[in-house]
Amino acid sequence: MKAPEGPHLLAAAILLPLCAFVALLALADWFFPFPGADEFILRDWFWGGLQLWDFPSIYRLSPALLPLIILLLPERTFQELVGVLRGGVASIPKILFHPVALLLVAFAGLWIFRSVAIAYGDGDFYARVVIPQEAFSERGVLVRYDSIGATLLYSLGYRLTNLWFAFDAITAYNVLGLAAPLAFLIWVYANRAKQRLLGGALVVTLLLAGNWSQHTLGPAEHYVQILLAVAVFAILGVEALRGREPVWKPALAFSIGAFFHLMIGWLLPALLYLLWKRWREENTELRVYALAAMILPAFLTGSIAYYFGFDLSYMAESHALEGKLIPFIDPTHPYTGVNFQYTTFDPQHLLHILTEIVLMGWPGVILLAAGAPYIRWGAFVREQSGVFLLLILAMTGLFNLLWNPDLKFWRDQDLFCWIGLAFCLAGAYAIAGPPGDGIPRATRQRLLLAALAGGIAWRIAVMVHHSILSENYLNPEALSLDRLGPWIQ
């Protein structure tokens, strides 16, 4: 059946309920007056980095309204808008597109908009205790089992920056944290022509427009590296399934992700599917490379952990399981604790997951929902790359269902937000990949612009509210070096 043309009413109608949900989140304090914000089921989601409360009401509505407006613009008006945008890009001095200039601009942007997430949660713990304490311990670091790479990077990195540049812990934390997104952007730029499906500049802009991590633009903490490793794994996995990359490259990206945090193990079914589909197509040499890409990083990681002091007691405590793996039926059994407000299929738990998907993966949700009338879903599901990305999406959804994104106050959104990344990857492939071949060019432009506008509108608020542009950053109670006590002496 031919895709519908014209004013895209069907696409807008499909997207409308989700936009209404976004508007409800943005204006929750209007509809639900409350004395204690911390206990409010909708508003407390914003505390961890998604606040819009300090912005005018019309701007709060922009993430929901912009996609609908773009979808409903008359064709002539839309083309005029595209012409204005192209003219704006053409007016940018060419010198700024030089690799060195792009690198400097990227670093400046990441530094200016770096997150102040270290004022609370695990980021505060890393900056206040882990980095200074472990950087100057007897062997240099006490490796924790779940985030070996991050512990090494920040503690040893702080040890050197403190020696060479007299950096305080917070500055070292920010500088080292910027390395991951900056390296990701460099890799994308270097492969912009080679990675034809998901690695292009437009698709990566779509990924970064999602709030799949309020940490994408510069917080330190180990989830930065794992999320970017997942993005690289997905991009290289699609290219491998299309026969344009050897399978050892996505396998290596997976191993690097495991080096920074073991949560990538939830994506093992996607890796096994990739190996199963590509193994017979690889020659003997590339198969050896693939095995080495999985085994050698694990061996090196284990060796490093053993040398620096693997904290087996921390692993034996099963802290993560007791704190976050939610009970399947009864919230009081087999674990107890304040983290368990709901059971697995409690409506409030499912609402939290829905909120997480919309807030973190808004551009991808827009593409999949608004693009539904145009996408050839049969081709999407039959195509190996589509199945691979759907497996990533399914496993991140299962993680959020079983692990517990219902934590009070801070929500650990940096841990649970990778489902948003998975939606952005699937949405990007649905538009840019082979299943999108039947989508008219003008329609593809409209869908991409709607997704980018909706995502960036929310992203700007997040960047401003949780960066040095926000007065929160100057709050002495939030980021005073005095809080670090003797660790930075």
N, C-alpha and C positions, 0 to 999 in steps of 0.2 A: 504494500500500500504506500502510495506517495506521501511524503511528509507534508503536513499542512503548511501553507504559506500565509502571507498577509500579516495581520496585526499580532499574531502569536498569542491569541486569546487562550488557546488550550494550554499552552505552556505556562502562562501567567496563572490560569485557574488551578493548575496542578500545584504550583508553587505557593499559592495564596495561603493555605492553612499554616505552612511553615513560617511564612512571613508574619502571619498574625501571632504565632508563638514567639518569634523574635521581638515583635513589638510589645508583647506582654512582658517579656523579660526586661525590656528597656524602660518600661513605664510601670514596673511592678509596684513602686512606692505610691503611685497614683491610685491604683485599684485596691491595694491592700495596705491601708494605714496600719502601722504597728509600732509598739513601744520599744521592742528589742530587736534590732536588725540581725543580730547574730543567730537568732533562732528561726529566721524567716526562710522558708524552703527555697524561694527563688532568689531573693536578694543576696543571701550569703554566698551564692555561687560567684558573685562578682568580686568578692573580697580578694581572691587570689590572683587578680590581675586583669579582670574583665570589666572594671567599673565604667559606667557611663554617667554616674549620678552627678558628676561635676560639670556636665555638658548641658547646653540648652536642650529643651524637649524635642525641638525639631531635628536636632542632630542625633538625638537618641534614636529617632525613628528612621534615620537614613539607611542603616544596614538592611532594614526590611523594605523601605520604600524604593530605594534606588534600583534593585533588580526588577521590580514590577514596572517602574517607569520606563526603564530601558527596553523591556520586552514589549511594552505597549506603544512605544514611539512609532509614528508613521515612518514608512520606509525612507522617504525623502529626508525627513528630519534626522533619522538615524545616520544616514550616509553623510549628512552635513556634519554631524557630531564626530563621526570617524575622520572626516577631512580635517576638522579642527585639531583632533588629537594627533594626527599624522603631521600636521603643520607644526605643532608644538614640539614633537620629537625632532623634526627636521631643523628647527631653530636652535637646537642644542649644539654648541661648538663641537666640531669633530674631534678636537684635541681631548675632550672628555671621554671619548670612546677608545682612547689608547689604553692598552692593558695596565700601564703604570698608573694612569689617571683614575681608571676604574677601581684599581686596588686601593688607592688613597681615599677615593670617595666612599668606597665600601667600608673601609676601616673607620673613617670619620663618622659615617652614619651609624655603624654598629656601636661606636663609642658613645656618641651623643644619646642614642636611644637605648643604651644598655639598661637592663632591668635593675630595679632595686629590690628584687626578690630576696636579697640576702638579709632584709630586715626581719624576716620571719621564717619559720619552718626549717627544713633541712638546710637551706642555703645559709641561714644564720649559724646553724650548728657547724657546717663546713668551715665558714670563715672565722668563727669564734674559737672553735676547739680543734677540729680535725686537722686543718692545714698547719697552724702554728705548732700544735702538740706533736704531730707525727713528723713534721719537717725536721725537727731537731731531736727526734728520739734516737736511741742507740744505733739502730741500723738505717735510720733515715725515714722509715715509714712502717706503719703497722697495717698490713694489707687486709682489707675486709673482703669477704668472699663474693659479694654481689656486685661490687663496682671497683674492681682491681685497677683498671686503667685510669679511672678518674682520681682515685686516691694517689696513685703514682704521679699523675700529671700535676695535680694541685700542690701536693705536699713537697715533692722534690722540686717542682717549678718555683714554689715560694722560697725554698731554701736557697736556690741560685739567684733569684731576683732580689732577695733580701741581701745577699752577699755582694752582688754586682751593682745594684741600683738603689739599695736601701728602700725597697718597696715595702709598704705596710701590707698586711694580709689582705685587706679589701682591694687594694689596687692590684696586687698580684692575682687575686681571685678573678677580677674583671678582665685583666689583660689575657690571662690564660683561657678564660671562658670565651673570649672573642676568637680564639684560634680556630675553634671548631666550625662556626658558621662562615668564617672568612675562608678557611680551606675548602669548604663545600662550594662557595661561590666561585673560587678560583678553578675548582675542578669542573664546574658547570661551564664556565667561560671557555676553558681549554677544550672542552668536548662539545661545544655548542653546535658544531656542524655534524659531528659524528653521531651523537645521540639524537636520532631524528624523531623519536616518538615522545619521550618524556623528558629529555634533557635540554630541550630548547629553552631560550630565555623566557618566552611567554609562559610556558608551562611551569617553570621554576618560580616565576613571579606569582603564578596562581597558588603554588604550594606555600610560598612565604606570606601570601595574603591571608591564608587561613590562620586561625588562632590555635592551630594544633600545638603550638607551644608559645606561650607568652615569653618563653625563653629563647626563641629563635634569634632575637636581636640583641643578644649579648649577656645573658646571665651566665654565671659559671655553673656549677652543679652538673652531675653526671648525665642527666637526661638530655642535655644538649647533644652530646656525642651519640648517644644511642638512637635518638630520633633522626639525626642526619645520616647515621649508618643505615637505618631502615630505608630512608629515601634513596640512598645510593644503591642499596641492595635491590630495591624494587625497580629502579631505572635500569640497572645492569641486567637484572633478571628478565625484564621485558626484551631488552636487546639480545640476550642470549637465546631466548625462545624464538626470536625472529631470525636467528642464525647470524647475527652481526657481531656477537661477542662470545668468546669462549666461556664455558660455565665456571671456570676457576675464579673469574673476576667477581661475580655476585657471591660465590662461596667465601671469598676472602673478605668481602664487605660484611657478610654475616658474622664471620669470625671476629672481625674488628669490633662489631657491635657487641659481641659477647665479652670481649675484653673490657669494654666500658660498663656494661651492665648485663646480667644474666637474663633480664626480662625478655630479650630477643629470642630466647628459647621457645617462647610461645608461638613464634613464626616457623618453627621447625617443619610443620606440614608443608608450608609453601616452599621451603628449601628442598625437601624430599621430592615434591612434585617436579620442581625444576630439574633436579638431578635425574629423575626417572625419564622425563621427556627428552633430555638432551644427551644422556649418557651414550646411547647407541650412535649418536651422530658425531661424537667426538673421536679423534684419533687417540692412540695409546699415550702419546706425549701429553696431550691436553687433559686426559683422564688423570695422569700422574700429577699434573699441576693442580687439578681440582682437589685431589686427595690431600696434597701438600698444603693447599690453601685452607683446608679445614683442620688438619692434624697439627701442623707445625705451630700455628698461633696458639692452639690450646696447650701444646707442650711448653712453648716459651712462656705463656702466661703462668702455668703451674710452676715453672722453674723460678720465675721472678717472684711469685707469691711465696714460695718456699724460702728463697734467699732473704727476702725482706721481713718475713715473719707472718705466715698465714694465721689469721685469728680464728682457729678452729672452734674455740669456745663460743664465739659470736654466732657461728653457723649452727652450732649444736643447740643454741637457745631457741631456735625456730621462731625468732622474733617476727620475721615477716609473715609467717603463716598465722601466728597467734594474733597479729595486729591487723591483717588485711584480708585473709581468705575467709569470705563470709560463710556463715552456716547455710546449708542448703534448705533446711526446713525450719528448724527451731533456733531462734537467736540466742538461746542460753546453752546450746549444746552443739558440738563438743567444746566450744570455746566460750569464754565470757569476757566482757570488757566494754568500755564506752564506745568502741568503734562499731559495735553491732546494734544499730537501731532497727534494721530491717532484715528480712530473709531474702532469699534469692529472687523470688518472683513477687515480692511486695510491690504494689503500685508506686509507692514513693521511691523505691530503689530503681524501678524502670523509668520513672520520671527523671531521676538524676542522670541516668544513662542517656535519655533523649536530650536532656539539656546539654550534656557533655558533647554529644554528636553535633548539635546545632551550633553551639558556641565555638567549638574547636574546628569543625570541618565545614563551615558555612559555604565557602566557594565550591567545594566538591558536592555538597548537598544541592546547591543551586543548579550545578551542571547536570547532575543525575536526575533531579526532579523536573526542571524546566526543559531538559533535553529529552525526556522520556518519549514525547511524541515523534521525535526525529531519529532516535538511536535504534539501530537494528539489533534488538536485544538477543535474538537468536544467534546472530554472528558473534556478538559480544561473549556469550556464554560458551559457544563452541570454540572460539579462538583460544589457543593455549595461554596467550598473554593475559587475556581477560580472566580466565580461570585462576591464574597465578595471583592477580591482584585481588580477585574476590576471596581467595584463600587468606591473603593478608588481612583483608577487611573482616572476614569471619572470625579469625583468631584474635584480632584486637577487640572485637565485640565480645567474644567469649571471655577474654581477660577482664573486661569491664563488668561483665555480668557476675563473674565469680570472685573477683578480687576485692572489691569494696570501695567504690568512689563516693561513699556516704560519710566520709570523715567530716567532722564538724569544723567549721571556721575556715581552715586553709584549703581543705578539699584535696590536697595533693594533686592539683590539676596537671602539674608537669609530668606526673607518673601516668595518669589516665588519659592524657590528651592524644595519644598516638592513634586512637580511633579516628580522630579528625584528620590526621595525616593520611590514613588509609582511605577515607572518603575523598580527599583531594586527589590522591593518586588515581583512584578508580574513575573519578569524574574527568580528570585530565585525559586519561586513556580513552574514555568513551567518546571524547570530542576529537582528540588528536590522533587516535589509533585507527586501525583498519575498520572497526565497526562504525566509525564516523564518516567513512568514505561517501555514504549516501546523503550526508547532510549538506544542503546548499551552502556555498561559501558565505553568503550574507547572513544566513541563520547561524552558522558557526561563529561568525564575528559577534553577532548579537548575544549569543549565549555566553561566550567568553567575557565580553565586556560586562554583562550583567553579573557574572560570578566575581570578576575582579572588583567591580564597584561595590558590591555588597560586602566582600571580604575586607577590602582596604578601608572602607568607612569605619568598620569596627576596629581594624588594626591600628588606625591612626589614634583613636581614643585610648587604646591599650598602651601604645608607645608613649603618648604624652603623659598619661596618668602615672606610668611606672618607669619614668626615666628621669634624667637630670633636669628635664624641662618641668618636672612636677615639684611642687613645694614639699611633697612627701620626702623627696630625696634630701631636703635640707632639715628635716625633722631631727633634732639632736637625739631624741629618744630612739629613733629608728636606726641611724647609721653612725652614731658617735663612736669614734675610735676608743673612747674610754671603756666601752662595753667589752672590748677585747682583753682588757686587763693586762696581766703579765705576759700574755702570749706574744705580744708584739714588742716587748721591751728588748 
